[in-house]
Amino acid sequence: DNEKKENEKKKRSRVKQLLAEVKKQVEFWFGDVNLHKDRFMKNVIEQSRDGYVDIFVLTSFNRMKKLTTDVKLIARALKNSAVVEVNLQGTHVRRKDPLGESPNDVDNRTVYVELLPKSVTHVWLERVFSKCGNVVYVSIPRYKSTGHPKGFAFVEFETEEQAQKATEMLNNPPEDAPRKPGIFPKTCKKKTIPFEAIQDTPGNILIRTVKRLLVYITV
């Protein structure tokens, strides 16, 4: 009986986690930062009726496929969103507020990272840089022919100060950083960052990346 309760608890926890991840992803797609850059998504919204996009369209995106293709579950995840709203039928979603003008300080809030390994992911970069502030956008340019990353990326923060922190952190790693597996250079608060939580990047790549990361703010 206890085992049954424990399994139910784990199942609820997994569903809760999934709903949170779905919500975060959809809010990102419909959010200001993404729509000022994502021409495809902007086009989908502009061509839709009253800004409502069929949730089924979202299930065709790779990132959503990895989470779920269940339209009802996606609608459920967005029930209390501050960014988007779902129609009464639970089949379409749209932004709550109209898209404003593109901000003019993006370059000052963006950090350029180079010499990254081929296995670099959005998740890894976001988690690394979230120690310095709120990461609002990560771009990993890829070769059209192979789909492999080109070895550099752009990480956009919410504020210029956060971008500056990231630059300082990566340009001044502690000397012992490369010799400690799974630990990234210290944050501004002088605390090391353990990376056991990241499952999509092998530890040896983490260390190699730490050794070779060069960062500066794009102007």
N, C-alpha and C positions, 0 to 999 in steps of 0.2 A: 504493500500500500504506500509506504514511504517512497519506494522507488518510482511508483506511478506518479506521485505528486512531484517528485524531483524532475522527472521527464517532462511533465506538463509545464513546470516552471521554466525549464530550459527552452522548451518550445516557444513559450510566450516571450521569453527574452530574445530569442532569435528573430521572431516576427517583429518585435518592437525595434530591434536593431535594423532590420530590413526596411521597415517603414521610414525610419529616420534617414537612412541612406538614400532611399528613393526620393524623399522630400527634398533633401539637400541637393541632389542631382537636378531635379526639375526646376527648383528655385534658381539654381546656377544658370541653367539654359535660358530661363526667362528673365534673369536679372540684368540690370543696367550694364555691368561690366562686360558680360558675355555678348549681349546684343549689339554693343557698339563695335564689336570685332567680328562676330559670327554672321556673315552675310547670308548663309544658307538659312539659319534659324530666323533671322530678321525677315527674310523673304517669305518663309512659310507663314509667319504671323501676319504679314501685310496682305498676303493672298487669301487668308482665311476670312470667314464671315464673322464680323464683330470681334476679331482678335482671338476667337476660339480655335484652338488647334485640337484635332482628334488625338486622344491619348494613344490610340493605336499607332499613330505615326512615331511617337516617342519609343514604342517598343521595338522599332526597327533600328534604333541607334545602338551601336555596340555596347556602350556603357550601361544602357538600360537592360540589354539582353543578358548581361552578366548578373544583374540583380533580379529582374523578373520580367515576364511578358504578360502578366496578369493585369488587365486593364482595371478591374475592380479594386485590386490591391493598390494600384497606383493612385486611383481616385481617393481611396481611404487614407493613404499617406498624406494627401494634400488637403485634407478636410480643414485643418486649422492653420493653413499657411497664411503668412502675412504678405507674401509676394504674389501668389496666384490664387485663382478661384476656379472651382469645378462647376459645370452646369448641373441642373437638377437631375438630369438623367445619369450623371456620373460618367459621361463619355468624352467630354471635351474640357480643355483647360485654357485659361488665358491670364494675362497679367492683370493685376488690380489697378495699377496706375499707368498712365501713358509714359512712354520713353522720353526722357529729357535730352538736352543737348549733350554731345560728347565732352567730357572734361578735358581741360587743356594742360593738366599737370601729370599726365600718365607717365611721360618719360622720367620725370623726377622721382616717381614712386616705383620705378621698375629697375630690377637688378638683373644684370647679364651674367650668366654662369657658363663657363666653357670647360673643355676637356672632360666631358661626362662619358661614362661607359655606355655601350650599346643597349644595356638592359635598363637604363634609366626610365623611371615612370613618373607620371603626374603625382601619384600617391606619395612616392618617396620624396620628391622635391617639396611637395606641400607640407609634409610632416617635418622635414628638416627646417624649412624656413618659417613654419608657424611658431617656432621657438622665439622668433624675433618680432612677430606681429601677426596681423590678420592678412593672410594670403588671399587675394581676391581673384587672381588669374595666373595660370601657368601655361606657357606655350613651349612645346618641344618641336621645333622644326624637323621635318623628315624628308628623306629623298623620295621623290615620286616613284622612281623605278623599283626600289626595294622596300620602301616603307620603314627603313632603319632610321633612327635618330641621327642628326648631323653632328651630334657631340656637344651642342650648346643649347641653352634654354633661356627664356625670359620669365622672371617671377615678379608679378605686380603686387604691391602691398597697398593697404588702405591709406597709409600716410607716408610722407617723405621721411619722417623720423624713423619709421620701421625699416624702410629700405636702407637707410644709413646704418642702422644697427646690424642688418644682415651683411652689409659690406664689411663692416668692422670685424664681425665674428669670423667671416671666412678669410679675410686677408690677414688675420692675426691668430691662427690656430695655435694652441699650446704645443710645445715641442714634443710632448709625449703622445699626442693624439694618434699618430699612425701606428704606434705600437700597442694600442689598446683596442682589441676587437670589439666592434659593435658600439663604440662610443664616438660621437661626433664632437668637433671642437666645442669648447665651453660657450655657453650663452652669455649674454650681457650680465646676468646675475651670478656669473662664475660657477654655475652648476653644470655638470656634464649631462649629456643627453643619451640615455640608454636606448638602444634600438631593437630590443627583443620583439617589440610589437609589430615590426614590419616583416611580413612574410614573403613579400614579392621581390625582395632583393637579397641575394646571398651576402653574408658578412664580409667575405674577402673583397667584394666589389665596393662595399661601404668604405673600407679602409683605403683602398686604392684611390677612391674618389676624394676622400679627405685629403690625401697627400697632394693631389693634383688640381684641386679646385682653384680657379682664379676668378675673382669676382670684382666687378666695378659697376657703378651706376651709369646707365646709358644717358647720353645727353642729346 
